[in-house]
């Protein structure tokens, strides 16, 4: 029986057309080696969610590695912004790029700090107008407990998949990032704004009717966004993740502390690889790390 390693085009979440297919038998699969710079896994919204590790010259469908051994070896760093082999500071960027690139300005993590709608520059007004002045969604999601968050409309449902949410629903769709930010700030008085990643990985998720929860929110959001409130829209998303078994205890893998790790993959959720021994590896927080992966 042949196995297929499916390589997708760059619009993974919304487009399932494949740009290349490689036929592999089980013996070949065990000898495959991939090397490159880690970036967050690309995803396809399917049942279950499909995950892909993207390298410069190849793509790896991680779902096909479930219940198989894989080895991850740390080789070094490469900044996702400047491409230099410099130690990663945060979000895949070296120290200099983190404090200079418009892609990681404070308004990324704090949307209420957006100023492009006023014509005010933070680091690069042209970039900030492009990103901030587009439709944004404020949502409720279930990843551990009910949380409120903000994402660009083009990032639905990718954002929720990356968070490991099992369900998500939109609250408002607004024309810019600032309005989404002040809505989130108002709702943070009533809902969490961060995922408890340990509970998410152990599938310890509260059961809540998000449609009913949304009905409680109308009077909690700022007057400026009342007109954008979704009252009766039926847009509940459900995400099903490829997990064979959830861990009872969790040990987080750091490649800087453990530069070589080998284990049997038992699941993928959010941006985490889950291994049979309870080790979990956060791909997103390891962006910019150069790795060698044997499968």
C-alpha positions as CSV (number, residue, x, y, z in Angstrom):
1,X,0.0,0.0,0.0
2,X,1.4,3.4,-1.0
3,X,1.2,6.4,1.3
4,X,0.9,9.9,0.0
5,X,2.6,13.0,1.4
6,X,0.3,15.8,0.2
7,X,1.8,19.2,-0.5
8,X,-0.6,22.1,-0.6
9,X,-0.5,25.5,-2.2
10,X,-0.1,28.6,0.0
11,X,-3.8,29.1,0.7
12,X,-4.1,26.1,3.0
13,X,-7.1,27.0,5.1
14,X,-9.5,27.8,2.3
15,X,-8.1,25.9,-0.7
16,X,-7.5,22.2,-0.7
17,X,-5.9,22.0,-4.2
18,X,-2.6,20.2,-4.1
19,X,0.4,21.4,-6.0
20,X,2.5,18.2,-5.6
21,X,1.9,14.6,-4.5
22,X,4.7,12.2,-3.5
23,X,4.1,8.5,-3.3
24,X,5.8,7.0,-0.2
25,X,5.8,3.5,1.2
26,X,6.2,3.0,5.0
27,X,9.9,2.3,4.8
28,X,10.6,5.5,2.8
29,X,8.5,7.5,5.3
30,X,10.7,6.4,8.2
31,X,13.8,7.7,6.4
32,X,12.5,11.1,5.3
33,X,14.5,14.1,6.5
34,X,13.3,17.8,6.4
35,X,15.4,20.8,7.3
36,X,14.5,24.4,7.4
37,X,13.2,27.3,9.4
38,X,10.1,26.7,11.5
39,X,7.1,28.9,10.8
40,X,3.6,28.3,12.2
41,X,1.8,25.3,10.8
42,X,-0.5,26.0,7.9
43,X,-3.9,24.5,8.2
44,X,-6.9,23.3,6.1
45,X,-10.3,23.6,7.7
46,X,-11.5,20.0,7.4
47,X,-12.7,17.2,9.7
48,X,-10.3,16.7,11.2
49,X,-8.1,19.9,10.8
50,X,-5.2,19.2,8.4
51,X,-1.8,20.5,9.4
52,X,1.2,21.3,7.2
53,X,4.8,22.1,8.1
54,X,6.2,24.4,5.4
55,X,9.8,24.5,4.5
56,X,11.6,26.3,1.6
57,X,11.5,23.3,-0.8
58,X,8.9,21.0,0.7
59,X,5.7,20.6,2.6
60,X,4.9,18.0,5.2
61,X,1.3,16.8,6.0
62,X,1.8,16.3,9.8
63,X,-1.5,14.4,10.1
64,X,0.2,11.5,8.3
65,X,2.7,11.2,11.1
66,X,0.2,10.4,13.8
67,X,1.2,7.3,15.8
68,X,4.6,7.4,14.2
69,X,8.0,8.3,15.6
70,X,9.6,11.7,14.7
71,X,12.8,13.3,15.7
72,X,13.4,17.0,16.0
73,X,16.9,18.5,16.2
74,X,17.7,22.1,16.8
75,X,20.2,23.5,14.3
76,X,20.2,27.3,15.0
77,X,18.3,30.5,14.3
78,X,17.1,32.6,11.3
79,X,15.1,35.8,11.8
80,X,11.9,35.6,9.8
81,X,12.2,39.3,9.0
82,X,15.8,40.1,8.1
83,X,16.8,36.5,7.3
84,X,20.0,36.8,9.4
85,X,21.2,33.9,11.6
86,X,20.6,35.9,14.8
87,X,19.1,34.6,18.0
88,X,15.3,34.8,18.1
89,X,13.9,37.4,20.5
90,X,10.1,37.1,20.1
91,X,7.6,36.0,17.4
92,X,10.3,34.7,15.1
93,X,12.1,38.0,15.0
94,X,15.6,38.9,16.2
95,X,15.9,41.7,18.8
96,X,16.5,44.5,16.3
97,X,13.7,43.5,14.0
98,X,11.2,43.1,16.8
99,X,11.7,46.7,17.8
100,X,11.7,48.1,14.3
101,X,9.4,46.1,12.1
102,X,5.8,47.3,11.7
103,X,4.6,43.7,11.6
104,X,5.2,43.5,15.4
105,X,4.1,46.9,16.6
106,X,2.2,47.2,20.0
107,X,-1.1,47.4,18.2
108,X,-0.7,43.8,17.0
109,X,-1.2,42.5,20.6
110,X,-3.3,45.5,21.7
111,X,-5.7,46.4,18.8
112,X,-7.1,49.3,20.8
113,X,-3.7,51.1,20.2
114,X,-4.3,51.1,16.5
115,X,-4.1,54.7,15.0
116,X,-4.1,54.2,11.2
117,X,-7.7,55.3,11.1
118,X,-6.5,58.7,12.3
119,X,-3.7,58.8,9.8
120,X,-1.2,58.5,12.7
121,X,1.9,56.4,12.2
122,X,3.4,54.0,14.7
123,X,6.3,52.5,12.6
124,X,5.1,52.5,9.0
125,X,1.8,54.1,8.1
126,X,1.4,52.5,4.7
127,X,1.8,49.0,6.3
128,X,-0.5,49.9,9.2
129,X,-3.2,51.3,6.9
130,X,-3.1,48.0,4.9
131,X,-3.5,45.8,8.0
132,X,-5.6,48.0,10.3
133,X,-8.0,49.5,7.8
134,X,-9.8,46.3,6.8
135,X,-12.7,44.3,8.3
136,X,-12.0,42.8,11.7
137,X,-14.0,40.4,13.7
138,X,-14.5,40.3,17.5
139,X,-15.4,36.8,18.6
140,X,-16.1,34.4,21.4
141,X,-14.2,31.1,21.3
142,X,-14.0,27.9,23.4
143,X,-10.4,26.7,23.8
144,X,-10.3,26.2,27.5
145,X,-13.0,28.6,28.8
146,X,-15.0,31.2,26.9
147,X,-12.6,33.9,25.7
148,X,-12.9,37.0,23.6
149,X,-10.6,37.9,20.8
150,X,-9.9,39.9,17.7
151,X,-8.9,38.8,14.2
152,X,-8.9,40.1,10.7
153,X,-11.9,38.8,8.8
154,X,-9.5,37.1,6.3
155,X,-8.1,35.0,9.2
156,X,-11.4,33.2,9.9
157,X,-11.3,30.3,10.9
158,X,-7.4,30.1,10.9
159,X,-7.2,32.2,14.0
160,X,-9.5,29.8,15.9
161,X,-7.6,26.8,14.7
162,X,-4.3,28.2,15.8
163,X,-5.8,28.8,19.3
164,X,-7.0,25.2,19.6
165,X,-10.7,26.4,19.9
166,X,-13.3,23.7,19.5
167,X,-16.0,26.3,18.8
168,X,-16.1,30.0,17.9
169,X,-18.7,32.6,17.0
170,X,-18.5,36.2,15.7
171,X,-19.9,39.1,17.8
172,X,-19.3,42.1,15.6
173,X,-17.6,42.8,12.2
174,X,-16.2,46.3,12.2
175,X,-14.3,48.2,9.4
176,X,-11.0,48.7,11.3
177,X,-8.8,47.3,14.0
178,X,-9.3,50.1,16.5
179,X,-13.1,49.5,16.8
180,X,-12.4,45.8,17.3
181,X,-9.9,46.6,19.9
182,X,-12.1,48.8,22.0
183,X,-14.8,46.2,21.8
184,X,-12.4,43.5,23.1
185,X,-11.3,45.8,25.9
186,X,-15.0,46.3,27.0
187,X,-15.6,42.6,27.0
188,X,-12.4,41.6,28.8
189,X,-14.3,42.7,32.0
190,X,-16.6,39.8,31.5
191,X,-14.5,37.2,29.6
192,X,-11.0,35.9,29.5
193,X,-8.8,37.1,26.7
194,X,-6.2,34.4,26.8
195,X,-6.3,30.6,26.4
196,X,-5.2,28.3,29.2
197,X,-2.9,26.3,27.0
198,X,-2.6,23.4,29.4
199,X,-6.3,22.9,29.7
200,X,-6.7,23.3,25.9
201,X,-4.1,20.5,25.3
202,X,-5.7,18.3,27.8
203,X,-9.1,19.0,26.3
204,X,-10.4,20.4,29.5
205,X,-12.9,22.7,27.9
206,X,-16.0,24.1,29.5
207,X,-19.3,23.4,27.7
208,X,-21.1,26.6,26.9
209,X,-23.8,27.6,24.3
210,X,-22.0,30.3,22.4
211,X,-25.1,31.4,20.5
212,X,-26.9,32.0,23.8
213,X,-23.8,33.7,25.2
214,X,-23.7,36.1,22.3
215,X,-27.2,37.3,23.2
216,X,-26.0,38.6,26.5
217,X,-23.3,40.8,25.0
218,X,-25.2,43.5,23.1
219,X,-25.4,45.9,26.1
220,X,-21.8,45.3,27.0
221,X,-20.2,46.6,23.8
222,X,-19.3,50.3,23.2
223,X,-21.8,52.6,21.6
224,X,-19.5,53.1,18.6
225,X,-19.9,49.4,17.5
226,X,-23.6,48.8,18.5
227,X,-24.6,49.0,14.8
228,X,-22.2,46.2,13.9
229,X,-23.5,43.7,16.5
230,X,-24.5,40.2,15.2
231,X,-27.7,39.3,16.9
232,X,-29.2,36.4,15.0
233,X,-26.5,35.5,12.5
234,X,-25.9,31.7,12.5
235,X,-22.1,31.5,12.1
236,X,-21.0,29.0,14.8
237,X,-17.8,27.2,13.8
238,X,-16.8,23.8,15.1
239,X,-13.2,22.6,14.9
240,X,-12.2,18.9,15.2
241,X,-8.5,18.3,15.8
242,X,-6.4,15.2,14.9
243,X,-5.7,13.9,18.4
244,X,-5.5,10.2,19.2
245,X,-5.1,10.7,22.9
246,X,-5.0,13.8,25.1
247,X,-2.2,13.9,27.7
248,X,-2.9,13.6,31.4
249,X,0.3,15.4,32.3
250,X,2.1,17.9,30.1
251,X,5.8,18.7,29.7
252,X,6.6,21.6,27.4
253,X,9.6,21.0,25.0
254,X,12.1,23.8,24.6
255,X,14.7,23.2,21.9
256,X,17.2,25.4,23.6
257,X,17.1,23.2,26.7
258,X,16.6,19.9,24.8
259,X,18.1,20.3,21.3
260,X,17.3,16.8,20.2
261,X,13.9,15.2,20.9
262,X,12.4,11.9,19.7
263,X,8.9,10.7,20.4
264,X,5.7,9.2,18.9
265,X,3.2,11.8,17.7
266,X,-0.3,11.3,19.3
267,X,-2.0,14.5,18.3
268,X,-2.0,18.1,16.9
269,X,-4.0,20.9,18.4
270,X,-3.7,24.6,18.1
271,X,-0.1,25.1,17.0
272,X,1.1,22.3,19.2
273,X,2.5,18.8,18.5
274,X,1.4,16.3,21.2
275,X,3.5,13.3,21.9
276,X,2.7,10.0,23.5
277,X,4.8,10.7,26.6
278,X,3.0,14.0,27.3
279,X,5.6,16.2,25.7
280,X,4.1,19.1,23.8
281,X,5.9,21.3,21.3
282,X,4.7,24.8,20.4
283,X,5.6,25.4,16.8
284,X,4.3,29.0,16.9
285,X,6.6,30.0,19.8
286,X,9.5,28.3,18.0
287,X,9.3,30.3,14.8
288,X,12.7,31.3,13.4
289,X,14.3,28.2,14.8
290,X,16.2,26.1,12.2
291,X,15.5,22.4,12.7
292,X,16.1,19.0,11.2
293,X,13.1,16.7,11.3
294,X,13.3,13.0,10.7
295,X,10.1,11.0,10.1
